[in-house]
């Protein structure tokens, strides 16, 4: 029996790309205002004005002002899942995770440094804002759920499903913990104490006893 090739992954439509761009504009506006005035001193109206959209557009995409920063907090997770989805099957789940984490959390250019700067500012603000902290936790939970089938495909059909789920949970926790720890310091985006260095350390600690290669 001939195996048919898998259909190519559908590319986002123009409408979907415009929606994502608008959401990211709103997220950046919210992050800027949180940095300037704190979450308590920022309103949804101010965010909409800064982003150049109507208030009804803001509420079409987000439930509240804290929810508006979710696209910024989720950007790194989106990127590393794409890297893992593109990894060669049989390359080794843990090896692929280490490479993806190192690439996503490195800061080789100004854009990457800026992205990590947004994350640091938001995580610092979340220390005093339970609603913002809840958004961060939700973003991580959603990332873990989306990561699990990707790691399952990398591990192969004979892999233990529990090990796959554990690897997804460990990888997500490693990045979350590393970013939270880094955000509370003044460490640079590269070198000792950086997100990439901390995440690699956390990943090794959390996956050391796994049988996945």
N, C-alpha and C positions, 0 to 999 in steps of 0.2 A: 504494500500500500504506500503510495507516494505521499509524503508529508508536504502540505502546502505551507509556503512561507507566511509568517505572521504579517498582517497588514501593517503598514506604517502608522506610527502614532499620529493622530490627528493634531494638526497645528491649531492654536487658538485663532478664533475668527477676529476680524477687525474690531467688532463690537466688544469682544472679550478683552482684547489688548487695550482698547480705550478705557474700559471699565477698570482694569488693573492699574493703568497709568493714573487715572483719577484717584483711585484709592491710595496709591503711593504718594501722590501730591498732598492729599489730606493728611496722611500719616506723617509726612515730613513737617507739615505746618503744625500739627499737634505736638510733635517732638520739640520743635523750635520754641513753641509757646510754653511747654512744660519746663524747658530749660530756663526760659526767661522769667516766668511767673509761678512755676510750680503747678501741679494739677489742680490744687484748690483755687488758684488765681486765674485759671483758664476756663473759658466757657466754650460750648459747642459753637456758638455764634462767632466767637473770635477765631476759632479754628477754620470755620467755613470762609470767613472773610479773608484770612491769611492765605488760604488755598485758592481763593478766587472762584468759589462755587456757592450756590444758593444753600441755605440751611436745609431745605427739603432734600437737596442732593446729599448732604452730609448724612441725614437720617435714612436715606435710601440704602446706604452702604454700612452704616455703623449704628449700634444701639446707644452708645454714649461716648463721652470724650475719651475715656480710657481705652475703649475698644478700638478707637481710631488708630492707635499706634501698632495694632497687631500686624499689619503688612510689613512694617519695618522689623519687628521682632522675628517674624517668620522668614525673612529673606534668606538668612544663612541656611536654615533648614531646607528650604526649597532648592538651594544651590547644591547642597551636599547629597540630597536624594537624587538629583539629576546625575551627579558624578557616579554614584553607586549604581544607578540604573544602567549607566553606560559601561560599567566595568565588565570585563570578560568573565563569563561563567567559568568556575574552576580556579579563579585567581586567588581564592581564599577569602572568606568573609572578614576575618579579623584584619588581614592585611589590607583589604580594600577599605575597611573602616578607617584604619590608621592613615592611609594615604588621603582619603577624602577629608578627614578632620584637619589634617595638616594643611591641605590646600585651601579649604574654606576659611580657616581661622588665621591664615597668614595674612600679612598686610603689605603686598608688594608694590602697591600704588596708592595714590591719594584717595581714590574712591573707596578702597578697602579700609583705609585708615578712618575715613569719614563714617563709613558704615559701623565700624566698631565703636567709634565715638558716640554715635546715636545710641547704640546698645548700652554703653556704659552709663550715659546720662539717664536713660529710661530705667535701668536696673537700680540706680541710686535713688531715683524718685519713687520706685516701687517699694523701697524700704519703709516709706512712711505712708503709702497709699495702698490699702488692701485691694481696691478694685483694679488698680494697675497690676498688682502682683497676681491677681486672679487671671488677668489676660495673659501674662507671661506663662503661668502654669498651663493654661488652656492651649496656648501655642505649642508648648512642649508635648503635651499629651497627644494633640493632633499629629504632630510630627512623628512621634513614636508609632502611632497607628498606621501612618502612611509608609513608614520605613519597614515595617515587619514583612509585607509581601515582597518588597524589593530584596531584602536579605534572604528570604526564602528562595527566591529565584537564583540568587548567587550560590546559596548553599547546596541546591540540588534537591531532587525529589526524595532522596533517602535521608535527608537531614531530619533530626529530631525537632518537631515543631516547637517544643518547649525551649530548646536551646536557641532556636531562631528568635522567639519572642524575648527571651532573656537577653540576647545580643542587642536587639533593638532597644530594649529598656536601658541596658547598660550604656550603650552609645549615646542615647539621648540624655541620660543622667550625667554622663561625663562632660558633655558640652555645656549643659545647663550649670552644673556645679563650677566648672572652670570659668565660665563667663561671670557668674555671680561673684566668685572669689576675686577675679581680676577687677571687676567693676568697683570694688571697695578699696582698691589700691590706686596708686599713681604709676603703676608699672607701664612700660611702653607696650606698643602693639607687636613688637618683635623682641626675641631674646628671652632671657630668664624672667619668669613671672608673667609672660605674655599669654594670651588666650590659647594659642597653639601649643605652647609648652605645657601649660597646666592641663589642657584637655588630653594630650598624649599621656601624661602621667595618670590622670583619672581613668582613662580607657584601659591602660595596662593593669591598674589595680583591680578594676571591675571585671575584666575579662580573663584574668590570669588562670582561672580554674576551668575555663570552658574547653569542651572537646572540639568545637568548631575550629577548622584550620584558618 
